[in-house]
Amino acid sequence: MSELPVWLVDDDPGVRESLSQWFELSDLPVRAFAAAGRVLEALDDGASCGVLVSDVKMPGLDGLALLRAVQAADPGLPVLLITGHGDVPMAVEAMREGAWDFIEKPFAPERLEECVRRALERRRLTLENDRLRRALRQGGLASRLLGEAPGMQRLRDQLGNLAPTRANVVVQGETGSGKEVVARCLHDFGPGHEAPFVALNCGAIAPELIESELFGHHKGAFTGAVESRVGKLEYASGGTLFLDEIESMPLAAQVKLLRALQEGEITRLGSNDVIAIDLRVVAASKVGLLALAARGEFREDLYYRLAIAELHVPPLRERREDIAMLFAHFCRQAAEVHQRPLREPGGDLLAALGRHAWPGNLRELRNVATRFTLGLDVPQLTGQEAGGDGSLGEQVAAFEATLLRAALGRHGGNIQAILDELELPRRTLNQKMQKYGLRREAFLDTRREA
């Protein structure tokens, strides 16, 4: 984001000139106005403003009236008032109405500059959070984390709340359930989205090399260190470090990671130079870290440093209502990647997909969809892990829901096309969609994203 300008409004040309020169010498872009009405015209034209500095006593529209008008036009814009001694009670009342601050004449320019810089920082944060919330409202999460199962809706709600923050997060879920996708969403919709997203699989690194991966090293720090290397913590500074399979990290490395996160600094192996870091850490685990800590296999203090918030990614077997739609989505992706025609699954395959245990979760479902799209044999799909297939009525309902989801996915939520294909009256389709919790909007999002 480019530097936002300071807007200065004062009817005294001498004050405008002197304060404008001070701001410019302080490397603060400034735009001066002789009257409050001109400020409102500029806001109406869509001009950008970081902070508004206004005198209180002005002919026509005074500073207090300007404050109220600005709050109506742009509620997040900080307004700083300049007052004479007799205007202090009025300025205090203005702060109750939402003014950022006031400065009493005469004042040192340094004090005004300090107030302006604080207000500009708040303005930048406010605009960035507004941008992130707009991105989330425009369906960013829905296009990344597909599904209408209750667990997925809850996960998206939690992500929408956490993404605009810098809080560390622990993501728990089975292998292949989509933990890295969740971490990517936290980064891409977060305040450090322009900085790197750095992923490290702790289970794939030899224990003797994990510290070098995390903290980096200088040339000659150990045998084989033929050149200096930046570690993942340093490289991810300003952005997000994703630590997958955090439960595999050796305890000795956990101690050093905890200290680095507490102090906000690291030292490369073989060096005495301290390097400041500032990053969000998203740690993923397929097991409960507190249970490991109770057995002495994971540091409890590191868990509490990482788990400011904890998210659970539901396994695919707990979101069976999403399977047909996800299968159609993966088939469309595979057809595009491999330049193959899109194949329509038959009823028997859809029923088998709905019954399968899915030990490999989304990764396994994507594999089956790719093989199906390429015309290869689909691996044998087994029954559900627990509870059997259910009663005849339950199996019929599950099959019916699967067919409806598949049709919604095929036609991108086009109700008329679904009515024609399934030969259903409109009222019957509406009743069945309501019965199975199917929303047309979810399939519209999926269609656009694919």
Order of alpha helices (4+ residues) and beta strands (2+ residues): beta-alpha-beta-alpha-beta-alpha-beta-alpha-beta-alpha-alpha-alpha-beta-alpha-beta-alpha-beta-beta-alpha-beta-alpha-beta-beta-beta-alpha-alpha-beta-alpha-alpha-alpha-alpha-alpha-alpha-alpha
